[in-house]
Every structure is written in C-alpha cells, then in structure tokens.
Amino acid sequence: MSTKAAEQKSFIDAVKSRRTYYNLTNESTVPDSRIEELVRDAILHCPSSFNSQSTRLVVLLKQEHEQLWDMVGEVLKAIVPEDRFETTQQKLSGFRGGYGTIMFFEDPAPIKALQSKFATYSEHFPQWSEHTSAIHQYMLWTAFEAEGLGCNLQHYNPIIDQKVQNHWKIPMDWSLKAQLVFGKPASQPGEKAFQPVEERVFIHGK
C-alpha cells in the first residue's frame, strides 16, 4: 500500500470511528504541542468560501477550560428554574471534567468584505460562513479522534457570548458558533444507529 493510500485509510478510519464522548477525564492522550499543531493545521488548511478564512479558534486547556464551564454554570443558574438546575449542573460538570475546549468563532469582517465585492452572492455569505465553521469543527473532531481523544460538541452560544468574550478579551463582533469539549475517554459510547444508505445516497451515470 502506498503512503498516500495508507494516509487515506487512516483518515477514513478516523471518520468511521468518530463519536460523541460525554464521559471524559481531565487528561490528554497527546501533549499540548500536538493539540496546538492540529489547531494550526485546521486554521491553515480547512477550506472556506471564496477563501474568506473567517474562522477564529480559541483553545482553552486545563484551568482555563474549567473556568469556561464555571462561567456557563453561572449564566445558566440565573435563567434555569431552580428545580431543574441540578440536572443542568450535572451535565456541565461532565464538560468541566474534560481536558480542554475549543471555541469556534466567525469574524464578520472578511464576510462583509466579500458581500461588498460580490454583491450578487451577498445574501449567501453568512450561510457559507456557517459552513466554514462546521468544516473546522468536523476536521478537529475527527483529528482528535485519530489521536485517541474523545470529544463532544456543545452550543451554549449566544447566552455565554458576552461573558466569555469579555473575560478572554475576544472582539465582541466575533460570533461564537460552538464549543468542542475534549479529553481522554473514560468509557465507550453506545451503539450508533444508521438509517439505510439507499434512502440517503443516489448515484446516477454508473
């Protein structure tokens, strides 16, 4: 098997094995330098519409990660009914128990510039920006899976946006899209059910 074929197989294996892990420990299977390398690879090589490069990534590790989920708890405690907050707190404690979180933002500046430059497609650029963010999320989720890390993807935006952006001095016009929680898996996920491929894939011309 060629080196290229081996790399492709490795990628497909990671795609197939990527799952949602909620039960995580505050350990990592790789050094922080490897996490940073993967994040830099994502920001450099993930595609974006018209090469907008609008995605911004903020990586929180260890105590910084824990502080994020403490903040989420503070925000939710003010709005979740008291009789339901214990369940919410248990869920947040699970996220806090991981090793790190990547926050995915979109910077509106390059998107607005493209809207002005290509007025015909102006209304589509915000949606394409969402696609760009999703590509980064999926790439890192899959790459972390290949490194033995477990992940789960959360969306506590927009209720945490202002608090988070003030604390980490993130520009207020950036839009928070998702939070990828990661750590060493403490257990395996359950079986995944699949809808029939024949109802979802249609090939013509073969």
CYANA upper distance limits for C-alpha pairs under 8 A (distance plus 0.5 A):
  1 MET  CA      5 ALA  CA      6.63
  1 MET  CA      6 ALA  CA      6.92
  2 SER  CA      6 ALA  CA      6.70
  3 THR  CA      7 GLU  CA      6.74
  4 LYS  CA      8 GLN  CA      6.72
  5 ALA  CA      9 LYS  CA      6.64
  6 ALA  CA     10 SER  CA      6.63
  7 GLU  CA     11 PHE  CA      6.73
  8 GLN  CA     12 ILE  CA      6.73
  9 LYS  CA     13 ASP  CA      6.51
 10 SER  CA     14 ALA  CA      6.76
 11 PHE  CA     15 VAL  CA      6.76
 11 PHE  CA    146 ALA  CA      8.42
 12 ILE  CA     16 LYS  CA      6.64
 13 ASP  CA     17 SER  CA      6.61
 14 ALA  CA     18 ARG  CA      6.34
 14 ALA  CA    142 THR  CA      6.43
 14 ALA  CA    143 ALA  CA      7.78
 14 ALA  CA    145 GLU  CA      6.70
 14 ALA  CA    146 ALA  CA      5.80
 15 VAL  CA    142 THR  CA      6.53
 17 SER  CA    145 GLU  CA      7.90
 18 ARG  CA    141 TRP  CA      7.91
 18 ARG  CA    142 THR  CA      6.36
 18 ARG  CA    145 GLU  CA      6.25
 19 ARG  CA    150 GLY  CA      8.13
 19 ARG  CA    151 CYS  CA      8.02
 19 ARG  CA    189 PRO  CA      7.71
 20 THR  CA    150 GLY  CA      7.59
 20 THR  CA    151 CYS  CA      6.31
 20 THR  CA    152 ASN  CA      5.50
 20 THR  CA    153 LEU  CA      8.23
 20 THR  CA    189 PRO  CA      7.43
 21 TYR  CA    150 GLY  CA      5.82
 21 TYR  CA    151 CYS  CA      5.82
 21 TYR  CA    152 ASN  CA      6.10
 21 TYR  CA    185 PRO  CA      7.19
 21 TYR  CA    187 SER  CA      8.42
 21 TYR  CA    188 GLN  CA      7.77
 21 TYR  CA    189 PRO  CA      6.57
 22 TYR  CA     94 GLY  CA      7.29
 22 TYR  CA     95 PHE  CA      7.82
 22 TYR  CA    151 CYS  CA      7.76
 22 TYR  CA    152 ASN  CA      6.70
 23 ASN  CA     94 GLY  CA      7.13
 23 ASN  CA    185 PRO  CA      6.68
 23 ASN  CA    186 ALA  CA      5.96
 23 ASN  CA    187 SER  CA      6.64
 24 LEU  CA     94 GLY  CA      7.71
 24 LEU  CA     95 PHE  CA      8.22
 24 LEU  CA     97 GLY  CA      6.88
 24 LEU  CA     98 GLY  CA      5.63
 24 LEU  CA     99 TYR  CA      8.41
 24 LEU  CA    150 GLY  CA      7.46
 24 LEU  CA    182 PHE  CA      7.71
 24 LEU  CA    183 GLY  CA      5.85
 24 LEU  CA    184 LYS  CA      6.03
 24 LEU  CA    185 PRO  CA      5.14
 24 LEU  CA    186 ALA  CA      5.66
 24 LEU  CA    187 SER  CA      8.16
 25 THR  CA     97 GLY  CA      6.20
 25 THR  CA     98 GLY  CA      5.47
 25 THR  CA     99 TYR  CA      7.13
 25 THR  CA    183 GLY  CA      6.16
 25 THR  CA    184 LYS  CA      5.81
 25 THR  CA    185 PRO  CA      6.84
 25 THR  CA    186 ALA  CA      6.58
 26 ASN  CA     62 LYS  CA      7.84
 26 ASN  CA     97 GLY  CA      6.05
 26 ASN  CA     98 GLY  CA      4.93
 26 ASN  CA     99 TYR  CA      4.63
 26 ASN  CA    100 GLY  CA      8.33
 26 ASN  CA    183 GLY  CA      6.43
 26 ASN  CA    184 LYS  CA      7.45
 27 GLU  CA     98 GLY  CA      7.69
 27 GLU  CA     99 TYR  CA      6.00
 27 GLU  CA    183 GLY  CA      6.30
 27 GLU  CA    184 LYS  CA      5.95
 28 SER  CA     99 TYR  CA      6.84
 28 SER  CA    149 LEU  CA      7.37
 28 SER  CA    183 GLY  CA      5.93
 28 SER  CA    184 LYS  CA      5.76
 29 THR  CA    147 GLU  CA      7.43
 29 THR  CA    148 GLY  CA      6.57
 29 THR  CA    149 LEU  CA      6.70
 29 THR  CA    183 GLY  CA      8.26
 29 THR  CA    184 LYS  CA      6.63
 30 VAL  CA     34 ARG  CA      6.73
 30 VAL  CA     35 ILE  CA      7.67
 30 VAL  CA    147 GLU  CA      7.51
 31 PRO  CA     35 ILE  CA      7.30
 32 ASP  CA     36 GLU  CA      6.73
 33 SER  CA     37 GLU  CA      6.62
 34 ARG  CA     38 LEU  CA      6.74
 35 ILE  CA     39 VAL  CA      6.76
 36 GLU  CA     40 ARG  CA      6.61
 37 GLU  CA     41 ASP  CA      6.62
 38 LEU  CA     42 ALA  CA      6.68
 38 LEU  CA    140 LEU  CA      7.67
 38 LEU  CA    143 ALA  CA      7.85
 39 VAL  CA     43 ILE  CA      6.82
 39 VAL  CA     57 LEU  CA      8.32
 39 VAL  CA    140 LEU  CA      7.54
 40 ARG  CA     44 LEU  CA      6.63
 41 ASP  CA     45 HIS  CA      6.32
 41 ASP  CA     46 CYS  CA      8.37
 42 ALA  CA     46 CYS  CA      5.84
 42 ALA  CA    136 HIS  CA      6.68
 42 ALA  CA    139 MET  CA      7.33
 42 ALA  CA    140 LEU  CA      7.30
 43 ILE  CA     53 GLN  CA      8.37
 43 ILE  CA     55 THR  CA      7.77
 43 ILE  CA     56 ARG  CA      8.22
 43 ILE  CA     57 LEU  CA      8.24
 43 ILE  CA    136 HIS  CA      7.84
 46 CYS  CA    132 THR  CA      8.42
 46 CYS  CA    135 ILE  CA      7.22
 46 CYS  CA    136 HIS  CA      6.67
 46 CYS  CA    139 MET  CA      8.16
 47 PRO  CA     51 ASN  CA      7.29
 47 PRO  CA     53 GLN  CA      8.27
 47 PRO  CA    132 THR  CA      7.37
 47 PRO  CA    135 ILE  CA      8.00
 48 SER  CA     52 SER  CA      6.16
 48 SER  CA     53 GLN  CA      6.29
 48 SER  CA     54 SER  CA      8.06
 48 SER  CA    128 TRP  CA      8.38
 48 SER  CA    129 SER  CA      8.00
 48 SER  CA    131 HIS  CA      8.35
 48 SER  CA    132 THR  CA      5.54
 49 SER  CA     53 GLN  CA      8.47
 49 SER  CA    125 PHE  CA      8.34
 49 SER  CA    128 TRP  CA      6.68
 49 SER  CA    129 SER  CA      7.70
 49 SER  CA    132 THR  CA      7.44
 50 PHE  CA    114 LEU  CA      8.48
 52 SER  CA    110 PRO  CA      6.38
 52 SER  CA    111 ILE  CA      7.22
 52 SER  CA    114 LEU  CA      8.17
 53 GLN  CA    110 PRO  CA      8.02
 54 SER  CA    106 GLU  CA      6.03
 54 SER  CA    107 ASP  CA      5.72
 54 SER  CA    108 PRO  CA      7.62
 54 SER  CA    109 ALA  CA      8.32
 54 SER  CA    110 PRO  CA      6.54
 54 SER  CA    111 ILE  CA      7.48
 54 SER  CA    129 SER  CA      7.64
 54 SER  CA    132 THR  CA      8.24
 55 THR  CA    104 PHE  CA      7.53
 55 THR  CA    105 PHE  CA      6.32
 55 THR  CA    106 GLU  CA      5.18
 55 THR  CA    107 ASP  CA      6.82
 55 THR  CA    132 THR  CA      7.55
 55 THR  CA    133 SER  CA      6.52
 55 THR  CA    136 HIS  CA      8.37
 56 ARG  CA    104 PHE  CA      6.62
 56 ARG  CA    105 PHE  CA      5.44
 56 ARG  CA    106 GLU  CA      6.32
 56 ARG  CA    107 ASP  CA      7.25
 57 LEU  CA    102 ILE  CA      7.16
 57 LEU  CA    103 MET  CA      6.30
 57 LEU  CA    104 PHE  CA      5.56
 57 LEU  CA    105 PHE  CA      6.67
 58 VAL  CA    102 ILE  CA      6.20
 58 VAL  CA    103 MET  CA      5.58
 58 VAL  CA    104 PHE  CA      7.24
 58 VAL  CA    105 PHE  CA      8.42
 59 VAL  CA    100 GLY  CA      7.86
 59 VAL  CA    101 THR  CA      6.54
 59 VAL  CA    102 ILE  CA      5.02
 59 VAL  CA    103 MET  CA      6.88
 60 LEU  CA     64 GLU  CA      5.78
 60 LEU  CA     65 HIS  CA      5.25
 60 LEU  CA    100 GLY  CA      5.96
 60 LEU  CA    101 THR  CA      5.74
 60 LEU  CA    102 ILE  CA      6.70
 60 LEU  CA    103 MET  CA      8.45
 61 LEU  CA     65 HIS  CA      5.42
 61 LEU  CA     66 GLU  CA      8.47
 61 LEU  CA     99 TYR  CA      6.62
 61 LEU  CA    100 GLY  CA      4.81
 61 LEU  CA    101 THR  CA      7.13
 62 LYS  CA     66 GLU  CA      6.85
 62 LYS  CA     99 TYR  CA      6.03
 62 LYS  CA    100 GLY  CA      6.44
 63 GLN  CA     67 GLN  CA      6.58
 64 GLU  CA     68 LEU  CA      6.95
 64 GLU  CA    100 GLY  CA      8.49
 65 HIS  CA     69 TRP  CA      7.30
 65 HIS  CA     96 ARG  CA      7.53
 65 HIS  CA     99 TYR  CA      7.58
 65 HIS  CA    100 GLY  CA      5.61
 65 HIS  CA    101 THR  CA      6.32
 66 GLU  CA     70 ASP  CA      6.76
 66 GLU  CA     96 ARG  CA      5.67
 66 GLU  CA     97 GLY  CA      8.04
 66 GLU  CA    100 GLY  CA      8.38
 67 GLN  CA     71 MET  CA      6.71
 68 LEU  CA     72 VAL  CA      6.85
 68 LEU  CA    164 VAL  CA      7.86
 69 TRP  CA     73 GLY  CA      6.69
 69 TRP  CA     92 LEU  CA      7.01
 69 TRP  CA     93 SER  CA      8.23
 69 TRP  CA     95 PHE  CA      7.53
 69 TRP  CA     96 ARG  CA      5.99
 70 ASP  CA     74 GLU  CA      6.86
 70 ASP  CA     96 ARG  CA      8.11
 71 MET  CA     75 VAL  CA      6.79
 71 MET  CA    160 ILE  CA      8.28
 71 MET  CA    163 LYS  CA      8.10
 71 MET  CA    164 VAL  CA      8.22
 72 VAL  CA     76 LEU  CA      6.64
 72 VAL  CA     92 LEU  CA      8.33
 72 VAL  CA    156 TYR  CA      8.15
 72 VAL  CA    160 ILE  CA      6.81
 73 GLY  CA     77 LYS  CA      6.42
 73 GLY  CA     89 GLN  CA      7.28
 73 GLY  CA     92 LEU  CA      7.38
 74 GLU  CA     78 ALA  CA      7.28
 75 VAL  CA     79 ILE  CA      7.62
 75 VAL  CA    159 ILE  CA      7.87
 75 VAL  CA    160 ILE  CA      7.22
 76 LEU  CA     80 VAL  CA      6.14
 77 LYS  CA     81 PRO  CA      8.31
 77 LYS  CA     82 GLU  CA      8.19
 77 LYS  CA     85 PHE  CA      7.17
 80 VAL  CA     84 ARG  CA      7.18
 80 VAL  CA     85 PHE  CA      6.41
 81 PRO  CA     85 PHE  CA      6.70
 82 GLU  CA     86 GLU  CA      8.18
 84 ARG  CA     88 THR  CA      7.23
 85 PHE  CA     89 GLN  CA      6.45
 86 GLU  CA     90 GLN  CA      6.76
 87 THR  CA     91 LYS  CA      6.98
 88 THR  CA     92 LEU  CA      6.80
 89 GLN  CA     93 SER  CA      6.53
 90 GLN  CA     94 GLY  CA      6.99
 91 LYS  CA     95 PHE  CA      7.28
 92 LEU  CA     96 ARG  CA      6.62
 93 SER  CA     97 GLY  CA      6.53
 94 GLY  CA     98 GLY  CA      7.63
 95 PHE  CA    181 VAL  CA      7.00
 98 GLY  CA    181 VAL  CA      7.22
 98 GLY  CA    182 PHE  CA      6.25
 98 GLY  CA    183 GLY  CA      5.27
 98 GLY  CA    184 LYS  CA      7.96
 99 TYR  CA    181 VAL  CA      8.24
 99 TYR  CA    182 PHE  CA      6.42
 99 TYR  CA    183 GLY  CA      5.10
 99 TYR  CA    184 LYS  CA      8.03
100 GLY  CA    181 VAL  CA      6.43
100 GLY  CA    182 PHE  CA      5.97
100 GLY  CA    183 GLY  CA      7.06
101 THR  CA    179 GLN  CA      6.79
101 THR  CA    180 LEU  CA      5.82
101 THR  CA    181 VAL  CA      4.90
101 THR  CA    182 PHE  CA      6.62
102 ILE  CA    179 GLN  CA      6.10
102 ILE  CA    180 LEU  CA      5.54
102 ILE  CA    181 VAL  CA      7.14
103 MET  CA    176 LEU  CA      7.65
103 MET  CA    177 LYS  CA      8.14
103 MET  CA    178 ALA  CA      6.49
103 MET  CA    179 GLN  CA      5.12
103 MET  CA    180 LEU  CA      7.04
104 PHE  CA    133 SER  CA      7.40
104 PHE  CA    137 GLN  CA      8.00
104 PHE  CA    176 LEU  CA      6.41
104 PHE  CA    177 LYS  CA      6.03
104 PHE  CA    178 ALA  CA      5.85
104 PHE  CA    179 GLN  CA      6.82
105 PHE  CA    133 SER  CA      8.00
105 PHE  CA    174 TRP  CA      6.51
105 PHE  CA    175 SER  CA      5.69
105 PHE  CA    176 LEU  CA      4.86
105 PHE  CA    177 LYS  CA      6.11
105 PHE  CA    178 ALA  CA      8.05
106 GLU  CA    129 SER  CA      7.65
106 GLU  CA    133 SER  CA      7.51
106 GLU  CA    174 TRP  CA      6.07
106 GLU  CA    175 SER  CA      5.62
106 GLU  CA    176 LEU  CA      7.10
106 GLU  CA    177 LYS  CA      7.75
107 ASP  CA    111 ILE  CA      7.97
107 ASP  CA    173 ASP  CA      7.60
107 ASP  CA    174 TRP  CA      5.22
107 ASP  CA    175 SER  CA      7.06
108 PRO  CA    112 LYS  CA      6.55
108 PRO  CA    173 ASP  CA      7.56
108 PRO  CA    174 TRP  CA      6.95
108 PRO  CA    175 SER  CA      8.15
109 ALA  CA    113 ALA  CA      6.75
110 PRO  CA    114 LEU  CA      6.76
111 ILE  CA    115 GLN  CA      6.74
111 ILE  CA    125 PHE  CA      6.82
111 ILE  CA    126 PRO  CA      7.52
111 ILE  CA    129 SER  CA      7.87
112 LYS  CA    116 SER  CA      6.81
113 ALA  CA    117 LYS  CA      6.72
114 LEU  CA    118 PHE  CA      6.26
114 LEU  CA    119 ALA  CA      8.41
114 LEU  CA    122 SER  CA      7.97
114 LEU  CA    125 PHE  CA      8.06
115 GLN  CA    119 ALA  CA      5.94
115 GLN  CA    121 TYR  CA      7.41
115 GLN  CA    122 SER  CA      4.88
115 GLN  CA    123 GLU  CA      8.12
115 GLN  CA    125 PHE  CA      7.21
116 SER  CA    122 SER  CA      7.71
118 PHE  CA    122 SER  CA      6.82
121 TYR  CA    125 PHE  CA      7.30
124 HIS  CA    128 TRP  CA      6.76
125 PHE  CA    129 SER  CA      6.54
126 PRO  CA    130 GLU  CA      7.10
127 GLN  CA    131 HIS  CA      7.07
128 TRP  CA    132 THR  CA      6.76
129 SER  CA    133 SER  CA      6.87
130 GLU  CA    134 ALA  CA      6.74
131 HIS  CA    135 ILE  CA      6.77
132 THR  CA    136 HIS  CA      7.10
133 SER  CA    137 GLN  CA      6.76
133 SER  CA    177 LYS  CA      7.91
134 ALA  CA    138 TYR  CA      6.61
135 ILE  CA    139 MET  CA      6.50
136 HIS  CA    140 LEU  CA      6.70
137 GLN  CA    141 TRP  CA      6.57
137 GLN  CA    180 LEU  CA      7.95
138 TYR  CA    142 THR  CA      6.52
139 MET  CA    143 ALA  CA      6.50
140 LEU  CA    144 PHE  CA      6.39
141 TRP  CA    145 GLU  CA      6.76
141 TRP  CA    151 CYS  CA      7.00
141 TRP  CA    180 LEU  CA      8.11
142 THR  CA    146 ALA  CA      6.89
143 ALA  CA    147 GLU  CA      7.08
144 PHE  CA    148 GLY  CA      6.98
144 PHE  CA    149 LEU  CA      5.69
144 PHE  CA    150 GLY  CA      7.56
144 PHE  CA    151 CYS  CA      8.12
145 GLU  CA    149 LEU  CA      5.65
145 GLU  CA    150 GLY  CA      6.56
145 GLU  CA    151 CYS  CA      8.09
148 GLY  CA    184 LYS  CA      7.69
149 LEU  CA    182 PHE  CA      6.99
149 LEU  CA    183 GLY  CA      6.05
149 LEU  CA    184 LYS  CA      5.65
149 LEU  CA    185 PRO  CA      7.04
150 GLY  CA    182 PHE  CA      6.02
150 GLY  CA    183 GLY  CA      6.07
150 GLY  CA    184 LYS  CA      6.31
150 GLY  CA    185 PRO  CA      5.70
151 CYS  CA    180 LEU  CA      7.04
151 CYS  CA    181 VAL  CA      5.89
151 CYS  CA    182 PHE  CA      4.79
151 CYS  CA    183 GLY  CA      7.21
152 ASN  CA    180 LEU  CA      6.36
152 ASN  CA    181 VAL  CA      5.84
152 ASN  CA    182 PHE  CA      7.17
153 LEU  CA    178 ALA  CA      7.34
153 LEU  CA    179 GLN  CA      6.28
153 LEU  CA    180 LEU  CA      5.05
153 LEU  CA    181 VAL  CA      6.74
154 GLN  CA    178 ALA  CA      6.29
154 GLN  CA    179 GLN  CA      5.49
154 GLN  CA    180 LEU  CA      6.73
154 GLN  CA    181 VAL  CA      7.94
155 HIS  CA    177 LYS  CA      7.38
155 HIS  CA    178 ALA  CA      5.35
155 HIS  CA    179 GLN  CA      6.60
156 TYR  CA    160 ILE  CA      6.79
156 TYR  CA    178 ALA  CA      7.82
156 TYR  CA    179 GLN  CA      8.14
157 ASN  CA    161 ASP  CA      6.37
157 ASN  CA    176 LEU  CA      6.65
157 ASN  CA    177 LYS  CA      7.11
157 ASN  CA    178 ALA  CA      7.52
158 PRO  CA    176 LEU  CA      7.52
160 ILE  CA    164 VAL  CA      6.53
161 ASP  CA    165 GLN  CA      6.42
161 ASP  CA    176 LEU  CA      7.11
162 GLN  CA    166 ASN  CA      6.47
162 GLN  CA    172 MET  CA      7.80
163 LYS  CA    167 HIS  CA      6.70
164 VAL  CA    168 TRP  CA      6.72
164 VAL  CA    170 ILE  CA      8.35
165 GLN  CA    169 LYS  CA      6.00
165 GLN  CA    170 ILE  CA      5.06
165 GLN  CA    171 PRO  CA      7.20
165 GLN  CA    172 MET  CA      6.83
166 ASN  CA    170 ILE  CA      7.01
166 ASN  CA    172 MET  CA      8.33
170 ILE  CA    174 TRP  CA      8.01
195 GLN  CA    199 GLU  CA      8.13
196 PRO  CA    200 ARG  CA      7.53
197 VAL  CA    201 VAL  CA      6.38
198 GLU  CA    202 PHE  CA      7.67
